[in-house]
Amino acid sequence: MVSRNHIAVTNEAGAIWVVDRGSAFGTIVNGKEIGGQSGISRASLDKKENQIIIGPATSKYIFLLKVVPV
């Protein structure tokens, strides 16, 4: 359900994005499905806390990502 190249986190002009890199099962970012069959390949992260589920909603790979200003 998860590959080692499943997602990327990028910074584009100060906005932080999670990009699904073509996975079959997709990714869920703050409740929004990207990748898989969704037709959407990326989602922006909130300025504070974010929940990222790699794979379907039933996946055990659930992460809390905090954006810390530098």
N, C-alpha and C positions, 0 to 999 in steps of 0.2 A: 504493500500500500504506500510505502514511502521510499523514495530513492535518495541517494546521497546528493543529488543535484536537483532537488525538489523545488526549492525556493531561493530567492536572492533578496537581500535588503539593500536598497540603493538610496542615495541622497541626490536629489535633483533640485538645484537652486534652493536649498534649505528645506525642501519637503522630503520626508522619509517615506519610502514606498516598500511594500512587500510585493515581489513579482513571482508568480507561479511560472516555473520554467517548462511548461508543457506537460505537467503530470496528468495521469489518467484519472486519479481520484480527487484532484483539486486541493484547495487550501481554504480555510475559513479565517478571515481577519475581522475581528470585532463583530462577528455574526454575519458578515458578508462573504458569500462564496465567490472565489476566483478560481480560474483554471478548470480542469476537468471539462464538463459539458456546459459551463456557465457562459462561455463566450467572452469573459472578462479576464484579462491576464494580470492585472495589478490592482492594489488598493493602497490608499494613503494611510499612514499611521496617525493616531491622535497625538497631541503634544505631550501627554502624560503616560497613562498605562494602556496597553493593548494586549488582547488575547489572540494568539495565533494557534490554530489547530491545523497540523500538517496531515492531510488526508481527509477522509469523510468525518462527519460529526461524531461518529462512534470511535474515532481514533484515540489511542492512548498517548499520542504525541501532542500535548497541549502546553503551550508556553505563555508566560506573562512577560511582555517586553516593555520596559520603561525607557522612554526617550529622555535623555539627560542633556540639557543645553551645555555647550562647551564654552 
